[in-house]
Amino acid sequence: MKDNGTAIHYVIALDVTEEEVRCRIAKRRIIDNRADDEEDKLNKRINEYFTKTIHVLPFYESQNRLKTVNGIGAVDEIFENLCTIIKV
């Protein structure tokens, strides 16, 4: 990124419970029948998040670069909150 003259200005974390994620994916699986929504693949993605991804959040938080958005609620409201952060 440095070679391209860019940097990470902030990281956005959607605050959603694992239970909510599983519920949403289960609904999407029924509607879209996506292969990546199968139970074993979903479990792997969730495991990857909790064993790897989540651990970078304190780093960005310590640099005041972490922005958290409540990911539960009306889609339009979540979208608006994301847009507010991105426009800053």
N, C-alpha and C positions, 0 to 999 in steps of 0.2 A: 504494500500500500504506500509505503514511503517513497518508493521509486516512481509511483504514479502521481505523487503530489497530493495524496489524500490521507485521511485518517478517520478513525472511528470517533465521532463526536458524541454519540450516546448510543445506548442499547435500550430497546423497549422490551419489557417483559410483560406478557399478558398474565395476569393473576387469575388462574382458573384451577379449581381442585381436580385431582386425578379422577374422582368420581364423575365430575361434569364432563371431562374430556372423554371418558369411556362411554358415557351416555350419548354424547354428540356423535362420536364415531359409530356407535351401534346404529343410530338413526341413519347416518350417512351410508353405512354398509347396506341397509335395507333399500334405500332409495337409489343409490348409484352403483351398488355392487362392485366397489373398487377393490382390486386385489390387495392393495396395501392396507386395507382396513380389516383384513382377516385377524382373528384374535391373536395368533402367534406373532404376527408382524407388529400389531399394536403393542403387545407386551414388550417386544424388543425395542420399539421406539420409546416407550415410556421408561424402560430400564436405562436406555442410553441417556435420556434427559436427566434422570436422577443420579446416574453414576458419573456423568461427564459435564453436560451443559450447565446444570444448575450451579456448579462450583465456580463458574466464571463470574457470576453475578456479584459476589462481594468485592471482587477486584474493581469492577466498574462502579459499584456503589461507593467505594472508598475514594474514587476520583470524581465523584458527583456526576457520573455519566449514565447512571441507571435511572430510567424512567419506567415506572410501573403503572399499568392500566388495568382496572378491574375488567376482567374478561367475561364476567357473568352479567347478563342483563340483555337489554334490547340491542340488537345488532347496530341500529342507527346511532345509538348513544355511544357504544364502544367505538364505532368508526369515527365519530366526531371527536372523541377523546384522543384517538390515535392521530387524527389530522391535526389537532391542536399541538401535539408534541412535534410532529414532523415539520410544521410550519414555523416553529420557533427558531 
